[in-house]
Amino acid sequence: MSGLIVVPAYFPPAADAWSALADTCPHLAVLNVADGPGVVPDADFAAVAARARSAGITLAGYVDTAYGLRSPGDVAADMRRHRDWYGVRRVFLDQVAAGHRQLGHYARVVDAVRAEGAEFVVFNHGVHPDPRYAGLADLLVTFEGPWSTYRSLRAPEWATKADAGRFCHLVYATPRHALCEVLARARRHNAGAYVTDRDGPNPWDDLPRYYRLEVQASR
């Protein structure tokens, strides 16, 4: 799974990007209704989630953990809303701490979301964390940032020796000419990658202009 594609699909429900995802079926698309599941069900997102599942897209619900400041119960409540409102049984935990002091907290978080039906747990650290986090989640996002920073990334030895299907990198502000370089670098760092040319406060609000090329190059 070195070509693993995890798409942060932070798109509005009417976006054409959902159709493109249906045509390509990434390994995982992250559903983000309102920096989480929202406080009430959203009928438009529920319809999008149903269509995505029918097209064979595997969805994970976005949940913010605020680097350990949110309680396991609050995180689990968001997982329950994703499950009940949008039929999602995988979870993408964002802003996950990386240091050893919060390992116990995140072990409790994982126990709580699995109790709510989470079948697959992603930790988005955005950096390489304490290696023991790999024993808690199914997938770790160990880089999130621009191409300009990614070029100097060096993975620690423990990450290069683990199963490549356990790691993913999210790289934005990447020009088309650098796409294959980024994908090759991810493979050398024992990770899959999702790459976009988009930038700004939310570079994940649409697909990159080279999305189909990226899917082909990642296979």
PyMOL commands that set and color helices and strands:
alter all, ss='L'
color gray80, all
select helices_A, chain A and resi 17-24+43-54+66-68+72-86+100-115+131-135+147-150+157-161+164-166+176-188+211-218
alter helices_A, ss='H'
color red, helices_A
select strands_A, chain A and resi 6-9+28-31+59-64+90-94+120-124+139-146+167-172+192-195
alter strands_A, ss='S'
color yellow, strands_A
deselect
rebuild
show_as cartoon
